Amino acid sequence: MVRLRWLRRLLQDRLTLIGLLLLIPMGTLILVGPLVGPYGPDEIDYLAMLQAPTGVHWLGADDLGRDVLTRVMVGGRLSLSVGLGSVLLALLAGVPLGLLTGYLGGVIDEMIMRLIDSLLALPPLVLALTITAVLGPGLMNAMLAIAIVAIPTFTRLVRGQVIAVKQQEFVAAAVAVGVHPLGVVLRHILPNIANPVIVQASLGVGFAIITESSVSFIGLGAQPPTATWGSMVQVGFQYLETAPWLALAPAVMIFLAVLAFTLLGEGLRGALDPQSRGRGER
């Protein structure tokens, strides 16, 4: 019943519905489109170089005659994969660190949080670009860099939630009856802090997509001929005056993807947070 209640609140939120209406067709297009499209992402047609949108190439062709629509769909797979993958890596590292520091406290908490604070001292985009430059160009290195940048956010969020929850009576009761600390954390604390983590993960995907696009735009992400939205914007930027559709198509997809995940995250916040229950019902 609880799950049905928050799901009902989620679906009643207009902004969330807009996010889902953007995300579902976009995901379907990205997954299915390249399988049924007439062109390959690296298929070159020199006769179609910088061709404007037509009935043959719906979004035009790039500087090598490759179909822009096909590359947008294939590039979307990689951009979304990097966004989801980096958030998953950040969760796998940040959540355990937050649980450890929040529950144990003391010297361990001080040491880990000082390291986290040092990472938060730099702007996230600058830190991601620096890590990627050190690791070297490549999509996997970019994903790892974005994950490292996102870890402090999840660590601090989980730590704060753990500190608040472990003061509750049901946690004290579990400790009093001799439940192992690991059992207390996994069975009593973790389920009660999952909601804000889910919300942050949804919002984090949007940030990851923007960061991957920025990294690829300056040449540190996907390497030619691999297509991602960021690398396509970088190529199209060189032809803004003569062929604006090259940059416009992937830029619009980046905007829509980030908007969709942001709206979904805000909807989840309203559905999962009892204090904001009325937001989607106004």
N, C-alpha and C positions, 0 to 999 in steps of 0.2 A: 504493500500500500504506500509506503514511503517513497519508493522508486516511482510509482505511478503518479504520486503527487508532484514530485519535482519535475517529472517529465511533462506533466500537464502545464505547470508553470512555465517551463522552457518553451513549449510550443505556443503558449499564449503571448509570448513576448514578440512584438513586431520586428524589432531589430534582429532577433535571433532567426526568425523566419526569413528575413532578407538574406542573412548570412548563409543559411542552408540553401536558399534558392540560387545563390551565387555558387556555392561550393559543390553542390551535387551535379549540376550540368557541367561545370568546369572539370570536375573529376572524371565524369563519364567521357567527356570529349578527349581528355588527355590519355585515358586508358584505352579507349576504343578507337579513337580517330586514326592514329597511325596504322592500325591493323586493316582498316578499310580504305584508307586514302590511296590515290593513284600514284603518289610519288614517294620516294625514299627521302629521308632527311638529308642525305649527302649526295643525292642525284643531281648532277650538274647539267644545265642546259645553257650553253653560251649564247644561244639565240634569244634567251629570255632575260639576260642580265639587266637588273634594275627595272624590270618591267612593272608598270603600275598594276594595281588590282584589276583583274579581268575575270571573265567567266572561266578561264583556264586556270589561272592562279588567283584565287579569291582574295588573298591578302598581298598579292604581288610576288615578285622574286627578288632575291638579294643580289649582291655584286657578282656572284658566281652562277646566277641563274637557278639557285635552289629555291624550292617552294617555301615561302615564308610561313604559311599556315601549317604545313607539316612540321617545320622546325619549331614552331611555337608549341605545337602539341607534344613533340618529343622532348623539347627543352623543358616543358612543364613537368614532365615525369621526373627529370633530374632535379629541377629546382625544388619541387615539393618533397622529393626523397631526401634531399639535403636538409630541408627545413624540419621534416619529421624525424629524420635520423639524428640530427644534432640535438634536438630536444630530448629524444630518447636517451642518448648518451649522457646528457646533462642530468636527466632524472636518475639514471643508474649511479651516478657519482654524487650528485648534490643531495639526494634524499638520504642515503646512508650517512653522509657527513653531518647533515642537519640533525638526524636522529641521535647520532653519537654525541655531538657537542651539546645538544639540548638536554639529553637525559643524564649524561655523566657530569657535565660542567667542569669546574676546577681548571687544572693546568691544561688538560687536553682541549677544553673549550677555548681557553685563551690562545693557545698556539694556533689552532685551526682558524679561529676567527680573525686573528691578526693577518694570516695569509689571505683569507677571503677579503678583508678590508683593503689590503694592498692591491688586489685585483680590481676591486671596485673603484679604486682611486683614479683609474684611467677611463676615458670614455670607451664604451663597449666597442664601437666601430673601429676606433684607433687600435685598441688591443687586439681585435680580430685580425686586422690588417697586419699588425706587427708579428703575430704568431704565424700567420700564413706565410709571410715573407721569410721567417726563420725556417719553417718546415719545408718551404719550396712550393712552387705552383702545382696545382692539382685539385680536383674536386674533393677527394678524400681528405686531403690536408685542410681544405677550407671547411669541411664539415667538422673536423676535429677542432679547429680553431674556434668555430662558432659554439661548439659544445663547451669548450673551456671557458669562454666568455659567459655562458649562461649558467654555469655551475654555481657561482656565488649567489645569484638570485635565488635559486632553489634552496641552497644551503641556509641562507638567512631566513627565508620564509619558513622552512621546516623547523629550524631551530626555535624561532619565535612561537610557533604553534605547539611544539613539544613542551616548551617551558610553561605555557599556559595550561595545557591539558594534564601534565603530570601533577599539577596541584589539585586536580579533581579527586573527589572522594573514592570513585570506583578504582582509580589507579592506586591510591593509598591502600585500599582494601586488598587489591591483588598482591601488593608487596607484603602486606601484613600476613597473608595466608601462605607466603613462601613461594609465590610464582617466580620462576627464574627471570632475571632482568630482560633477557632476550624475548621471553614470552610476553612480558609486560609491554615491551616496545611493539612487538609484531601483532599481538592480539588485542591490546587495549588502547595503545596510543596511535599507531599508524592508521587504523580504520577511521579514527576520529579527526585526523588531519588531512585526509585524502581530498576533500572537496576543494580547498584553496589551491592545492597542488595541481589538480585537474584544470582549474581555471587558468593558473599561471602557465601551464603547458600549452593550452590553446592559444593564449596571447603570445607565448614564446615562439610559436611556429611562424607567426607573421613577422616578428623581429628577425628570425633566422632567414626567412626568404629575402628580406631587404638586405641583410648583411651579405648573404651569398651573392646577390646581384651586385652589390658594391664591390666585393672582392673580385668577381668575374669581370666587372667593368674595367678594372685597372689591370687585368691580365694575370691575376694570381689564382683564379679559380679554374674553371673548365678551360682546357686547351683545344685549339682548333684541331679537327673540324667538329668537335663535340659541341652541341648546342645546349645552352641554358638561357633563361630569360636575360640574365645579366650580360652574358657574352653577346647575345643578339643585340641588345641595346648599345653595347660598345661598338659593334660593327655598324649599326644603323646611324650612330652619332656622327660618323664621318660623312654621311650622305643626307644630312638633315635638310639641306636646301634643295637637293635634286630628287631625293627619294625618301620623304619623311615617313612613309609607311613602314620602313625597315625598323625604325626605333619605336614607332607608335604602337605597333601590334604587341611586342613583348612588354612594353611599359604599361599598357593598359591591363595586361594579364597580371603583372606584378601588383598593380593597384587593386584589382578585383580580388586577388588571392589574399592579400594582407587585410583588405576590408572585410572579407568573409570570415577569416579566422578571428579578427578583432571583435566583430559583432557576435560571433559564436561564443567567444570567451566572456563577453559582457553578459550574454544570455545565460551562460552557465553560472556566472557569479550571482545573478538574480535568482536563479532556480535553486541553487545549492545553499545560498546564504539566507537563513530565515529572516534576518534583519532587513533584507531588501526584497522581501516577498512581494510587496505591493508594487514594485517598479513596473513589471510587465502587465499589471492589471489596471493601471491607470488609464 
